[in-house]
Amino acid sequence: MAEELYFLKLNTDVAKTKLVHFLNMEDEFSYREYINKHSDKSLIFDDILKKIEVNIESLSSDEFMSIFYWLYRRIESLDSNLNYTDQEEKFHNELSNYGMELFFEIPSKTPVRKFHSVLNDYESHKTDLNFICKSEEFNDFLRYGICFAGELFLFLNKHYYKDESDTEIQKEIETINLHYGKSCHELALKEFMTTYEFNLETINQLPSLLEFRRNTMHLPSVS
């Protein structure tokens, strides 16, 4: 769980009952003992439980992730007889059982950084997405991301692959515009155009750059 990204759907009612009871359990791998050992004392057990009893969405990112990682480490410790796949399955089931359904994850740093790059551009134009946000706010960002990535794909098709045939991504953008209005697409186009000339110049230079690389790749001083 180094540089990874997790997307969870929270059920406040389930968390109020089942998660609070689970965190209160005192056994060989209790949550109270875990945060006492692994936090810098900024996590207060009673405060976390009180927040969940009101609304799990009021937890800070550190508080929420302490529960997330505790549950993962708990399964690793108490169910060490299970193989990795079975441990992952149990982890997902436990999260859902206690009101934190993990519906998607990005497991490696390169795509995580690309995701954050698109998110940062979106937030610079519209609004910051909090650690916990409403589903419609998140869906607006996803529609923007589809439109932005789609425009980049169409750009590469046209200027690099020399293929201007209809694509599935074009249909997806049109569907978004039809059902949710054009604001997400217009925002994506605005961001896309900020680097349009640079991207076009880069593509135009690619043939000579690739030729140079082919001719010099045997030289140790050239990369």
C-alpha positions, 0 to 999 in steps of 0.5 A: 500500500505504498503509492496507491489510490482507493475509492470507497462508497460510505454507508453512514448507517452501517458505520454507526452501528456495525463499525462502531461496535467492531472498533470497540472490540478488545482482542489481540489486534484491537483498533484502540491498541493499533492507533496507540502503537502506530499513530503520533497521538494525534488520533484519539480513539473516543473522538473517532468513535463519536464522529462515526456515531454521528457521520463517518464522513466527518472523519479526517483523512488520517482518522479514516485511513487509520481504520482502513490500514488497521483492518488490512493489517488485522487480516494479515495478522489474524488470517496469515494462513490465507493466501494473498488473493483470499486475504484481499477478498476478505479485506474487501468484504470486511470493508463493505460489511462495515460501511466502507465499500471499496469499488475501485483502486489504482494500485501503482504510482504511475497511474496514480500520479496521472490521475492526480495530474488530471484532478489538479487541472480540474480543481484549478478550473472548478473546485477542490474535491475534498478527501470525502465528497458527494457522489455527484461532485465526483461524477462531474470530475469523472466526466471531465476526465473522460472528456479530457482523456478523450480529446487527447486520444482523438488528438493523437489519432489525428496528428500521430496515427493519422486516423480520423475514423469514428471512435468509441471515445467520441461517442462517449463524449457525445453521450456525456454532452447529451445527458449531462450538458456540455460544461464538463466537455467545455472545461476539458477542452479549455484545459486541453487547449492550454498545451495544444501547441506544445503537444503539436510541436512535440508530435511534429518533432517525433520522427527526427527524434526517433531517427536520432535515437536509432542512430545513436542508441549504441553510444553509451553517452547518449540516452 
